[in-house]
Amino acid sequence: MIEFLSNFPYKTYIGLLLSSLFASYWLAPKISWFAQGIRIRPRGHSPRKQQSPTLGGLAMGLPFIFGISLLLLLKNQVSENMYTVPLQMRGLLFGSCAILAVGIVQDLFNLKRPLRLVLQSAVAVIAYHYGFRIDPSVIGNPLLRPSSDLLLSLMWIVGLVNLLDLLYRLLPAFQTFLLLLILVLLGVAFSLDEYRTIIVCCLLAGSLLGHLSHTGPVRPALGSSGAYFAGFILAITMMQSGIVAGLVEILALVTTLIIVALLLLLRIPDRLTLHTDRNTTNALLKSMHYYRLAAELKLQTTTDPSESWDILCMAARELNYTGLSLQATSGLALHHWSASPQAGTLQSELTMPLSGGRLSVYGDAAIDSRLKDARKLSFTAIADAYDQSREQAILREADRPPNPCRALLVNRYYGGMAATGQLVEELAEDLAAAGIAVTVLTGDLGYVSMSVLSGRNERIKNVHIRRILSTRFGRDNALDRMMDFAFFYLSSLAWIAKTAPDRYTHILTFTDPPLVAILGRIAQRTKKWRFIYCVQDLYPETARALGMMSQGPVFRLSQRLNRHLLNRADAVVAISGPMEDHIRSLANAQDSVYRITNWADPEKIRPVRAKDQSLLRELGLVDVYTAIYAGNMGMAQEIEALVEILKACSTNDQIQFIFMGDGTKRHLIEKAIEEYDIGNALLLPYQHKTTLERFLSLADIGIVSLAPAMEGLAIPSKTYSYLAAGLPILALAAEHSELKEYAAAGLGAHFAPEATDSIAQFLAAQARGARRFSQSAIREDFIGRFARPLLTGAYARLIRETGPPLDQQNAQSETGVTH
């Protein structure tokens, strides 16, 4: 391309335009993917809804910088003309990089207005230093010219940058408007033979055309990064080209535009507008305003959580609401207040972004619309103050735990639909009940929908839940997963780094994301906390068994890292016998490996003697022999074997199947049901643990599937839910699987995954009433081996046996604190 562009100017102009166009076209989807993953959305005053992620300024700025760099390699008339003022060439490169960085920071963190102006002014000073300045020729006094020169240059650059940012926020078609503006400027530059302006406009126009070539969420919104970059480049281009030279009288208009732009950029106040009229409505509005200020002040000064709730209820009463109900993020009811037996109609639901949960507000719908809006606005502000007060109370309680054992649990999910999230939730609650102070460091996204969970700091059942910002790249491919993992590692590491060493005595790391135990090792070295490695899935062996990683340098490095973590941990917990053997083969510290299996809650899942007939009718099922599969349908499960079983049993009307869950292989079940017209199978989404018991009541047997390559690396958690309900398990696993031992103990039947005919015959015999398994015997065995209190108690004993770090033991002995 360089040789092609070296002949004459027009080819250079066209080449630069095309190079920036193709670069922008290629970059835009990548930037959109990244912005969606880190959850960056446009900010603006316009009420329009934009679903595209921001950071689109990168799709404009990087091709522009690439084009300028390409021009430096050319040796023709155009490049030589650009070199005539080398100082400004450097200023163009440095200034464009600096303003792009400022715009990206604004898109990411939404900086305060004074800080934005300081950073913009700093970039303008860089441009001024490199020769981009306006000469105030009408100012006669030579002593005033240097200062006015700098002042007018800063006003021009900063003013145009903010003006374009304002237009971006207000105009839905800002990108089209900007393209038209650049094309007009390009035409003017051609008529005046301003070669530098032509080059800049060609690069900007190409970047915008490549960006606009995409539609929908694939095209990122320009954001402040794009508006800042375009405003800066246009400002210095017009300064260097002389288009505004000699037009000093227009600077007064420019100054006015700057002032108007800055005024309009002020946020529209979300407070109540007060009127000085003496009518009743405005008096009520004013009364609400002052009451809101008083309530906010009370909430800011109180330290008692119950008093804060009383203040909130009093505010609701004064604003003529009739009821409040506060629920935790998990749905647990926390507080309730009602002014009358009938709480009234639901008026609004407010999320608590800081302290977690959802506040339902009830009241009378028959109220003047103006007062209704004002009342809602006032109470929302008071609820925000309550949210802040509640979070501060949570942090005060978490920062001063009296317990000698203080554990930090690290896992990407807490509660919800994720199997490890449910285990961590139940473990944390039971450890707290056992007198151990517990904090859970987790992400702020749900497992299935990846929706944002409210509550940066939440306290449920004496467990402090600290949710850190998580990315949302998804689980579609390995790169998306790795990006989510990496951001969780970094966010967690940053939080642990700023935590006081005496805040915790133990750190328990699980295996979501993989190798997150490295945080435990870092905390062990830097904070002197006891490190307990809770292995739910063994990585990187699991990734290799699933075909996601080859046995190359990355695998060997990961395995070496995991072996180091296993050896250095104060305790390692395996969830099955084969996994324990596998870990012992990797780790040298044999005495530090413990086996504590996963569990189910016997209080939440109980055997049911009769099937729920109403649920059968609701699902369109009949009361016949039912096999249920509940859980993940991913690469670790033998879903292909389940498809073959479905096909083999499709004509047997005495058998029906229920599949509940999701995963990368769910589509295989869907496809089989549709393609083979299987009428005795029902496919449902994930079911929350609070409703799982009802669905398990429909089943006669629970299917557990584990790929043979995964043996010793994982074990399905759904096994214990089936046993808690008194259901036998149909285990599809390898011959040496621990699931086979469960079957041999009378807890079900075991088959190799490929034994489709034998499995179909077994299910048919069970449907005909052949030897059935004893529900009571299965339940009794479960209570003795896999019940929640038994196994979470084992974790509590392990934490106490490992004890606090030596320096904290010494501190406790000096202060008289004992176990």
C-alpha positions in Angstrom: 0.0 0.0 0.0 2.9 2.4 0.8 4.2 2.0 -2.7 0.7 2.6 -4.1 0.3 5.7 -2.1 3.7 7.2 -3.1 2.7 8.6 -6.5 0.5 11.6 -6.2 -1.8 13.3 -3.6 -5.2 12.0 -4.6 -4.1 8.4 -4.3 -2.7 9.2 -0.9 -6.0 10.8 0.2 -8.1 7.8 -1.1 -5.6 5.3 0.5 -5.8 7.0 3.9 -9.6 7.1 3.8 -9.8 3.4 2.8 -7.2 2.3 5.4 -9.1 4.1 8.2 -12.4 2.8 6.9 -11.3 -0.9 6.9 -9.5 -0.5 10.3 -12.6 1.0 11.8 -14.9 -1.6 10.2 -12.7 -4.4 11.7 -12.4 -2.8 15.1 -16.0 -1.8 15.8 -17.4 -5.3 16.6 -14.4 -6.1 18.8 -14.8 -2.9 20.7 -18.6 -3.5 21.0 -17.8 -7.1 22.4 -15.4 -5.7 24.9 -17.7 -2.9 26.0 -20.6 -5.3 26.4 -18.4 -7.6 28.5 -17.3 -4.8 30.9 -20.9 -3.5 31.0 -20.2 0.0 29.7 -23.3 1.9 28.4 -23.8 5.4 27.0 -24.5 8.2 29.5 -26.4 11.3 28.5 -29.2 13.7 29.2 -31.3 12.5 26.3 -34.2 10.3 27.1 -33.6 8.2 24.1 -32.8 4.5 24.7 -29.5 3.2 23.4 -28.8 -0.5 23.7 -25.3 -0.3 22.0 -22.4 -0.3 24.3 -20.1 2.8 24.3 -16.3 3.1 23.8 -16.9 3.7 20.1 -14.3 6.4 20.2 -11.7 3.7 20.0 -13.1 2.7 16.6 -12.6 6.3 15.5 -9.3 7.2 17.3 -7.2 4.1 16.7 -7.7 4.0 12.8 -6.9 7.8 12.8 -3.7 7.2 14.7 -2.9 4.3 12.5 -3.4 6.5 9.4 -1.2 9.2 10.7 1.5 6.6 11.5 1.1 5.2 8.0 1.6 8.6 6.5 4.9 8.9 8.3 6.2 6.0 6.3 5.4 7.6 3.0 7.9 9.6 1.0 5.8 11.7 -1.4 4.6 15.3 -1.6 1.8 14.9 0.9 4.1 13.4 3.6 6.8 16.0 3.0 4.2 18.8 3.4 3.1 17.3 6.7 6.8 17.3 7.8 7.2 21.0 7.2 5.9 21.6 10.7 7.3 18.6 12.6 6.4 20.1 16.0 2.7 20.2 15.1 3.0 16.6 13.7 4.1 15.4 17.1 1.5 17.5 18.8 -1.2 15.9 16.6 -0.1 12.4 17.6 0.4 13.1 21.3 -2.7 15.2 21.7 -5.0 12.7 19.9 -3.7 9.9 22.1 -4.2 12.0 25.2 -7.7 13.2 24.4 -8.7 9.6 23.5 -7.5 8.4 26.8 -9.4 11.1 28.6 -12.6 10.1 26.7 -12.2 6.5 27.6 -11.7 7.3 31.3 -14.9 9.4 31.1 -16.8 6.5 29.5 -15.6 4.1 32.1 -15.9 6.1 35.3 -18.1 9.1 34.5 -15.8 11.7 36.0 -16.9 14.7 37.9 -17.3 17.9 35.8 -14.4 19.9 37.3 -12.0 17.0 36.8 -13.2 16.5 33.2 -12.5 20.2 32.5 -9.0 20.0 34.1 -8.1 17.0 32.0 -9.4 18.6 28.8 -7.5 21.8 29.6 -4.3 19.7 30.1 -4.7 18.2 26.7 -5.3 21.6 25.2 -2.1 22.8 26.9 -0.3 20.0 25.2 -1.7 21.1 21.8 -0.7 24.7 22.6 2.8 23.7 23.5 3.2 22.0 20.1 2.1 25.1 18.2 -1.7 24.8 17.9 -2.7 28.3 19.0 -4.9 31.3 18.0 -3.2 34.6 17.6 -5.3 37.4 19.0 -4.3 40.0 16.4 -6.9 42.6 17.5 -5.3 42.9 21.0 -3.0 45.9 20.7 -1.1 45.6 23.9 1.8 43.2 23.3 2.1 42.4 27.0 -1.4 40.9 27.0 -1.0 38.8 23.9 0.8 35.8 25.4 -1.8 35.2 28.1 -4.7 35.9 25.8 -3.1 33.6 23.2 -3.2 30.7 25.7 -6.6 31.6 27.0 -8.3 31.8 23.6 -6.6 28.6 22.4 -7.8 26.7 25.5 -11.3 28.2 25.2 -11.5 27.1 21.6 -10.3 23.6 22.1 -12.1 22.9 25.3 -15.3 24.6 24.1 -15.5 22.6 20.8 -14.8 19.4 22.7 -17.6 20.0 25.1 -19.9 21.3 22.4 -19.6 18.0 20.4 -20.0 16.0 23.6 -23.2 17.9 24.3 -24.5 17.3 20.8 -23.7 13.6 21.2 -25.9 13.5 24.3 -28.7 15.4 22.6 -28.8 14.2 19.0 -29.8 10.6 18.2 -28.2 10.9 14.8 -25.0 12.5 16.1 -22.7 10.2 14.1 -24.5 11.1 10.8 -24.3 14.8 11.8 -20.6 14.5 12.5 -19.9 12.8 9.2 -21.8 15.5 7.3 -19.8 18.2 9.2 -16.5 16.5 8.3 -17.5 16.2 4.7 -18.4 19.9 4.5 -15.1 20.7 6.1 -13.3 18.4 3.6 -15.0 20.3 0.7 -13.9 23.6 2.1 -10.3 22.3 2.6 -10.2 21.1 -1.1 -11.3 24.5 -2.3 -8.6 26.2 -0.2 -6.0 23.6 -0.9 -5.5 22.9 2.8 -3.7 19.6 2.5 -3.4 19.0 6.3 -7.1 19.5 6.8 -7.8 17.2 3.8 -5.7 14.4 5.4 -7.3 14.8 8.8 -10.8 14.9 7.3 -10.1 11.8 5.1 -9.0 9.8 8.1 -12.0 11.0 10.3 -14.5 10.3 7.5 -13.1 6.8 6.8 -13.3 6.0 10.5 -16.9 7.1 10.8 -17.9 5.3 7.6 -16.4 2.1 8.9 -18.1 2.6 12.2 -21.5 3.4 10.6 -21.3 0.3 8.3 -22.4 -1.8 11.3 -25.8 -1.9 12.7 -27.4 -2.8 16.0 -25.4 -3.8 19.1 -22.4 -4.7 16.9 -21.8 -0.9 16.4 -20.6 0.7 19.6 -21.9 4.1 20.5 -19.3 6.8 20.1 -19.5 7.8 23.7 -17.6 10.7 25.2 -14.4 9.1 23.8 -15.6 9.7 20.3 -17.1 13.1 20.9 -13.9 14.3 22.7 -11.6 12.9 20.0 -13.6 14.4 17.1 -13.9 17.8 18.9 -10.2 18.0 19.6 -9.1 16.9 16.1 -11.5 19.4 14.5 -10.4 22.2 16.8 -6.7 21.9 16.2 -7.2 21.2 12.5 -9.0 24.5 12.0 -6.4 26.2 14.1 -3.4 24.9 12.0 -5.2 25.3 8.7 -5.9 28.9 9.1 -9.6 28.5 8.4 -10.4 30.6 11.5 -7.3 32.8 11.1 -8.1 36.5 11.0 -11.7 35.9 12.2 -11.0 37.0 15.7 -14.4 38.7 15.9 -16.0 35.3 15.7 -14.2 34.4 19.0 -16.9 36.2 20.9 -19.5 33.9 19.4 -17.2 30.9 20.2 -16.9 32.1 23.8 -20.7 32.3 24.1 -21.1 28.8 22.6 -18.6 27.5 25.2 -20.6 29.1 28.1 -23.9 27.8 26.7 -22.5 24.3 26.2 -21.1 24.2 29.7 -24.3 25.4 31.2 -26.3 22.8 29.2 -24.0 20.1 30.2 -25.1 20.6 33.8 -27.3 17.7 34.8 -31.0 18.4 35.0 -31.7 18.4 38.7 -33.6 15.5 40.0 -34.8 17.4 43.0 -38.2 19.0 43.4 -38.8 22.3 41.8 -40.0 24.7 44.5 -42.5 27.5 43.7 -43.1 30.6 45.7 -46.8 30.6 45.1 -48.9 30.5 48.2 -51.4 27.9 46.9 -51.9 24.6 48.7 -50.2 22.4 46.2 -47.0 24.3 46.2 -47.1 24.5 50.0 -47.3 20.7 50.1 -44.4 20.4 47.6 -42.3 22.6 49.8 -43.2 20.7 52.9 -42.2 17.4 51.2 -38.9 19.0 50.2 -38.0 20.1 53.7 -39.2 16.8 55.2 -37.0 14.9 52.8 -34.0 16.9 53.8 -34.7 16.3 57.5 -35.2 12.6 57.0 -32.0 12.3 55.0 -30.1 14.1 57.8 -31.5 11.7 60.4 -30.5 8.7 58.4 -27.0 10.1 57.9 -26.5 10.5 61.6 -28.0 7.3 63.0 -25.9 4.2 63.5 -28.7 1.8 64.6 -30.1 -0.3 61.7 -33.5 -0.7 63.5 -33.7 3.1 64.0 -33.0 3.6 60.3 -35.9 1.3 59.4 -38.1 3.2 61.8 -37.2 6.5 60.2 -37.9 5.1 56.8 -41.3 3.8 57.9 -42.1 7.2 59.5 -41.2 8.9 56.2 -43.5 6.5 54.4 -46.3 7.3 56.8 -45.8 11.1 56.5 -45.9 10.8 52.7 -49.2 8.9 52.9 -47.8 5.4 52.0 -49.5 2.5 53.7 -46.9 -0.2 53.7 -43.3 -1.2 53.1 -41.7 -4.6 52.5 -37.9 -5.2 52.3 -36.6 -8.4 50.8 -33.1 -9.6 50.4 -31.6 -10.2 47.0 -32.3 -13.9 47.6 -36.0 -13.2 48.2 -35.8 -13.6 52.0 -38.2 -11.3 53.8 -36.3 -8.9 56.1 -38.6 -6.2 57.3 -42.3 -5.4 56.9 -44.4 -2.4 58.0 -48.0 -1.7 57.3 -50.1 1.3 58.6 -53.3 -0.8 58.2 -54.4 -4.4 57.8 -54.6 -3.7 54.1 -51.3 -2.4 52.8 -52.8 -1.0 49.6 -51.7 -1.3 46.0 -48.1 -1.7 45.0 -46.9 1.7 44.0 -43.2 1.0 43.2 -40.3 -1.3 43.8 -37.0 0.3 44.7 -33.7 -1.6 44.5 -31.1 -1.1 47.2 -27.8 -0.9 45.1 -25.6 -0.5 48.1 -27.0 -2.7 50.9 -28.9 -5.2 48.7 -32.5 -6.2 48.3 -35.7 -4.8 47.0 -38.1 -2.4 48.8 -41.8 -2.7 47.8 -43.8 0.5 48.5 -47.6 0.3 48.9 -50.1 3.1 49.0 -53.3 4.7 47.7 -53.4 5.1 44.0 -56.1 7.8 44.1 -53.9 10.9 44.5 -53.2 14.0 42.4 -50.7 13.2 39.7 -48.4 16.2 40.6 -48.3 15.2 44.2 -47.9 11.6 43.3 -44.7 12.3 41.3 -43.4 14.6 44.0 -44.1 12.1 46.7 -42.4 9.3 44.8 -39.4 11.5 44.2 -39.1 12.5 47.8 -39.5 9.0 49.1 -36.9 7.6 46.6 -34.4 10.2 47.9 -35.1 9.1 51.5 -34.8 5.4 50.5 -31.4 6.1 48.9 -30.3 7.7 52.2 -31.6 4.6 54.0 -29.7 2.4 51.6 -26.5 4.3 52.4 -27.1 4.1 56.1 -27.8 0.4 56.0 -24.6 -0.3 54.0 -22.6 1.7 56.6 -24.1 -0.4 59.4 -23.3 -3.6 57.5 -19.7 -2.5 57.1 -19.3 -1.4 60.7 -20.5 -4.8 61.8 -18.3 -6.7 59.4 -15.2 -4.7 60.3 -15.4 -5.5 64.0 -16.2 -9.2 64.3 -15.7 -10.5 67.8 -15.2 -14.0 66.6 -11.7 -15.6 66.9 -12.2 -17.4 63.6 -13.1 -15.1 60.6 -13.4 -16.7 57.2 -13.4 -15.2 53.7 -15.1 -17.4 51.1 -14.2 -16.7 47.5 -16.5 -17.9 44.6 -17.8 -16.2 41.5 -21.5 -17.0 42.3 -23.4 -17.0 45.6 -26.8 -18.6 45.8 -29.0 -18.6 42.8 -29.0 -21.4 40.2 -25.3 -22.2 40.2 -24.6 -25.5 42.0 -21.4 -24.2 43.7 -23.2 -20.9 44.5 -25.9 -22.8 46.4 -23.2 -24.8 48.2 -21.3 -21.7 49.2 -24.5 -20.0 50.4 -25.4 -22.9 52.6 -21.9 -23.4 53.9 -21.6 -19.6 54.7 -24.9 -19.6 56.6 -24.0 -22.7 58.7 -20.5 -21.4 59.5 -22.0 -18.1 60.7 -24.5 -20.1 62.8 -21.5 -22.0 64.3 -19.9 -18.8 65.5 -17.5 -18.1 62.7 -17.6 -14.6 61.2 -18.1 -15.1 57.4 -17.6 -12.8 54.4 -18.3 -14.0 50.9 -16.4 -12.4 48.1 -18.5 -12.9 44.9 -19.5 -11.4 41.7 -22.5 -9.2 41.1 -24.1 -11.1 38.2 -26.7 -13.9 38.3 -25.7 -17.3 36.9 -28.5 -18.0 34.3 -29.6 -14.6 33.1 -26.4 -12.8 34.0 -28.5 -9.9 35.3 -27.0 -7.5 37.8 -27.7 -8.3 41.5 -28.3 -5.4 43.8 -26.2 -5.0 46.9 -22.5 -4.1 46.9 -22.5 -5.0 50.6 -25.4 -7.2 51.9 -25.9 -9.0 55.1 -28.2 -12.1 55.1 -28.4 -14.6 58.0 -25.2 -13.0 59.6 -23.2 -13.5 56.4 -21.6 -10.5 54.9 -21.8 -10.7 51.1 -19.4 -8.4 49.2 -20.2 -8.3 45.5 -17.5 -7.0 43.3 -18.0 -5.7 39.7 -18.1 -8.6 37.3 -17.9 -8.6 33.5 -20.5 -10.1 31.2 -18.7 -11.6 28.3 -20.7 -14.8 28.7 -20.1 -18.5 28.2 -20.3 -18.8 24.4 -16.6 -19.6 23.9 -13.3 -20.0 25.7 -12.3 -16.4 25.1 -15.4 -15.0 26.7 -15.0 -17.3 29.7 -11.3 -16.3 30.0 -12.2 -12.6 30.0 -14.7 -13.1 32.7 -12.3 -15.1 34.7 -9.5 -12.6 34.3 -11.6 -9.6 35.5 -12.8 -11.6 38.5 -9.2 -12.5 39.4 -8.1 -8.8 39.2 -11.1 -7.4 41.0 -10.8 -9.9 43.8 -7.1 -9.4 44.1 -7.6 -5.6 44.3 -10.2 -6.0 47.1 -8.0 -8.5 49.1 -5.0 -6.2 48.7 -6.7 -3.3 50.5 -8.1 -5.5 53.2 -6.4 -5.3 56.6 -4.4 -8.4 57.6 -6.2 -8.9 60.9 -9.6 -8.7 59.2 -9.7 -12.4 58.5 -8.0 -15.5 59.8 -8.9 -17.9 57.0 -9.6 -17.8 53.3 -11.5 -20.6 51.6 -11.3 -20.6 47.8 -13.5 -22.7 45.6 -13.0 -23.5 41.9 -15.2 -21.0 40.1 -13.4 -19.5 38.3 -10.7 -22.1 37.8 -7.5 -21.7 39.8 -9.0 -18.8 41.8 -7.1 -20.5 44.7 -4.1 -18.5 43.6 -5.8 -15.6 45.5 -5.8 -17.8 48.6 -2.1 -18.4 48.2 -1.4 -14.7 47.8 -3.5 -13.9 50.9 -1.6 -16.6 52.7 1.8 -15.1 51.9 0.9 -11.4 52.2 -1.9 -11.4 54.9 -0.8 -14.5 56.8 -4.3 -16.0 56.6 -4.9 -19.8 56.7 -5.5 -21.0 53.2 -8.1 -23.8 52.6 -8.5 -25.0 49.0 -12.0 -26.4 48.4 -11.8 -28.4 45.2 -15.1 -28.8 43.4 -13.6 -29.4 40.0 -9.9 -30.2 39.4 -8.2 -27.9 36.9 -6.6 -28.0 34.4 -7.3 -31.7 34.2 -11.0 -31.0 33.8 -10.4 -28.6 30.9 -8.3 -31.3 29.2 -10.9 -34.0 29.8 -13.5 -31.8 28.2 -11.4 -31.1 25.1 -11.0 -27.5 26.0 -7.2 -27.7 26.4 -4.5 -29.8 24.8 -1.6 -31.3 26.8 0.7 -28.5 25.7 2.8 -25.8 27.5 -0.3 -24.0 28.8 -1.6 -27.2 30.4 1.7 -28.1 31.9 2.1 -24.6 33.3 -1.5 -24.6 34.8 -0.9 -28.1 36.3 2.3 -27.0 37.8 0.6 -23.9 39.3 -2.3 -26.1 40.7 0.2 -28.6 42.2 1.9 -25.7 43.9 -1.4 -24.5 45.3 -2.3 -28.0 46.5 1.0 -28.3 48.3 1.0 -24.9 49.9 -2.6 -24.9 51.1 -3.1 -25.3 54.9 -5.9 -27.7 54.0 -7.3 -29.2 50.8 -10.9 -30.4 50.6 -11.9 -33.1 48.0 -15.5 -33.9 47.4 -15.2 -37.6 46.5 -12.9 -40.6 47.0 -11.5 -40.7 43.5 -10.9 -36.9 43.6 -9.1 -37.4 46.9 -6.9 -40.1 45.4 -6.1 -37.8 42.4 -5.2 -34.9 44.6 -2.9 -37.1 46.8 -1.2 -38.2 43.6 -0.5 -34.5 42.8 0.3 -33.1 46.2 3.2 -33.9 48.5 1.4 -32.8 51.7 -0.7 -35.9 52.2 -1.8 -35.0 55.7 -3.5 -31.8 54.6 -6.0 -33.5 52.2 -9.5 -34.0 53.6 -12.6 -35.5 52.0 -15.9 -33.7 52.7 -18.6 -34.5 50.2 -21.2 -32.1 48.9 -24.6 -32.2 50.5 -28.3 -31.4 50.3 -30.5 -29.8 52.9 -32.8 -32.4 54.5 -35.1 -29.6 55.8 -35.7 -28.1 52.3 -36.0 -31.4 50.4 -38.0 -34.2 51.9 -39.5 -37.4 50.5 -43.1 -37.1 49.3 -45.3 -40.1 49.3 -47.8 -38.9 46.7 -47.1 -37.1 43.5 -48.3 -33.5 43.2 -51.3 -34.0 40.9 -51.9 -30.3 40.4 -48.3 -29.8 39.1 -48.7 -32.9 36.8 -51.8 -31.3 35.3 -50.1 -27.9 35.1 -47.2 -29.5 33.1 -49.4 -31.6 31.0 -48.0 -34.9 32.3 -49.6 -38.1 33.5 -49.1 -40.2 36.6 -46.7 -42.8 35.2 -43.1 -43.8 36.0 -41.1 -40.6 35.8 -37.3 -40.1 35.4 -36.0 -36.7 36.2 -32.8 -34.9 35.2 -32.1 -31.7 37.1 -29.0 -29.6 36.5 -26.3 -28.7 34.0 -26.4 -30.0 30.5 -22.9 -29.3 29.5 -19.7 -31.0 28.3 -19.1 -32.9 31.6 -22.4 -34.7 31.3 -23.2 -37.6 28.9 -26.1 -35.8 27.2 -25.6 -37.9 24.0 -26.3 -41.0 26.1 -29.5 -39.4 27.4 -30.6 -38.7 23.8 -30.2 -42.3 23.0 -32.2 -43.4 26.1 -35.0 -41.0 25.1 -35.1 -42.5 21.6 -35.1 -46.1 23.0 -38.0 -45.3 25.4 -40.0 -43.0 23.1 -42.7 -45.6 22.4 -43.2 -46.7 26.0 -46.2 -44.7 27.3 -45.5 -46.0 30.9 -42.3 -43.9 31.1 -41.9 -40.2 31.0 -38.9 -37.9 31.3 -38.5 -34.4 32.8 -35.3 -32.4 32.0 -34.7 -29.3 34.0 -31.6 -27.1 33.4 -29.5 -25.5 30.8 -26.0 -25.8 29.3 -24.1 -26.1 26.0 -25.7 -29.4 25.2 -29.3 -28.6 26.0 -30.0 -28.2 22.3 -29.3 -31.9 21.8 -32.3 -32.8 24.0 -34.5 -30.1 22.2 -33.4 -31.4 18.8 -34.2 -35.1 19.7 -37.6 -34.3 21.1 -38.5 -32.3 18.0 -36.9 -34.5 15.4 -38.1 -37.9 16.7 -41.5 -36.5 17.9 -40.9 -37.8 21.4 -44.1 -37.2 23.4 -43.0 -38.6 26.7 -40.3 -36.0 27.5 -40.6 -32.4 28.9 -37.9 -29.9 28.9 -37.9 -27.1 31.5 -35.5 -24.3 32.5 -33.5 -24.2 35.7 -35.6 -24.4 38.8 -34.7 -22.6 42.0 -33.9 -24.7 45.0 -37.0 -23.3 46.8 -39.2 -25.0 44.2 -37.0 -28.1 43.5 -38.7 -30.2 46.1 -42.1 -29.8 44.3 -40.6 -31.0 41.0 -38.7 -33.9 42.6 -42.0 -35.1 44.1 -43.1 -36.0 40.5 -40.2 -38.4 40.0 -39.6 -42.0 40.7 -35.9 -42.0 39.9 -33.2 -39.3 39.4 -30.7 -39.4 36.5 -27.1 -38.6 37.2 -24.6 -38.4 34.3 -20.9 -37.9 34.3 -18.5 -38.4 31.4 -16.0 -41.2 32.1 -13.1 -38.7 31.4 -14.4 -36.6 34.3 -14.2 -39.3 36.9 -12.1 -38.2 39.8 -12.3 -34.6 38.6 -15.9 -33.7 39.6 -19.1 -35.2 40.8 -22.7 -34.0 40.1 -24.2 -32.1 43.0 -27.7 -33.1 42.0 -27.0 -36.6 43.3 -27.5 -35.4 46.9 -30.8 -33.6 46.1 -32.2 -36.9 44.7 -31.1 -38.8 47.7 -32.6 -36.2 50.1 -36.0 -36.7 48.3 -35.6 -40.5 48.8 -35.2 -41.0 45.1 -32.9 -43.7 43.8 -30.3 -42.6 41.3 -29.8 -43.8 37.7 -26.0 -43.3 37.4 -24.5 -43.1 33.9 -20.8 -43.2 34.7 -17.6 -45.1 34.4 -17.1 -48.5 36.0 -14.7 -47.1 38.6 -17.0 -44.2 39.5 -18.0 -43.4 43.0 -21.5 -43.2 41.7 -21.3 -47.0 41.2 -20.5 -47.4 44.9 -23.6 -45.4 45.7 -25.6 -47.8 43.5 -24.1 -50.8 45.1 -25.1 -49.5 48.5 -28.8 -49.7 47.5 -29.1 -46.0 46.5 -29.9 -46.8 42.8 -28.6 -48.4 39.7 -25.4 -47.9 37.7 -24.8 -48.4 33.9 -22.1 -47.5 31.5 -23.3 -44.5 29.4 -23.3 -46.5 26.2 -25.5 -49.3 27.6 -28.6 -47.8 26.1 -30.6 -51.1 25.7 -29.9 -52.2 29.3 -30.9 -48.8 30.6 -34.2 -48.9 28.6 -34.9 -52.4 29.9 -34.2 -51.4 33.4 -36.6 -48.4 33.2 -39.3 -50.5 31.5 -39.0 -53.1 34.4 -39.2 -50.4 37.0 -42.3 -48.9 35.2 -44.0 -52.4 35.3 -43.5 -52.5 39.1 -40.4 -54.6 39.4 -38.3 -54.4 42.5 -38.5 -50.8 43.7 -36.1 -49.1 45.9 -36.9 -48.2 49.5 -37.6 -44.5 49.8 -37.1 -44.6 53.6 -33.8 -46.5 53.3 -32.4 -44.1 50.8 -33.5 -41.2 53.0 -31.9 -42.8 56.1 -28.6 -43.4 54.3 -28.7 -39.8 53.1 -29.2 -38.4 56.6 -26.3 -40.4 57.9 -23.8 -39.5 55.1 -24.8 -36.5 53.0 -27.0 -34.2 55.2 -26.1 -30.5 55.2 -25.5 -30.1 59.0 -23.2 -33.1 59.0 -20.9 -31.8 56.3 -21.0 -28.1 56.9 -20.1 -29.0 60.5 -17.0 -30.8 59.1 -15.9 -27.5 57.4 -16.4 -25.6 60.7 -14.3 -28.2 62.6 -11.6 -27.9 59.9 -11.5 -24.1 60.2 -11.1 -24.4 63.9 -8.5 -27.1 63.7 -6.3 -25.1 61.4 -6.6 -22.2 63.8 -5.9 -18.5 63.2 -2.4 -17.4 62.0 0.4 -17.4 64.5 0.6 -13.7 64.8 -3.1 -13.4 65.4 -2.9 -16.2 68.0 -0.3 -14.1 69.8 -2.4 -11.0 69.6 -5.4 -12.9 71.0 -3.3 -14.3 73.9 -2.0 -10.8 74.7 -5.5 -9.4 74.9 -6.9 -12.4 76.7 -9.0 -13.7 73.8 -9.2 -17.5 73.8 -11.1 -20.1 71.7 
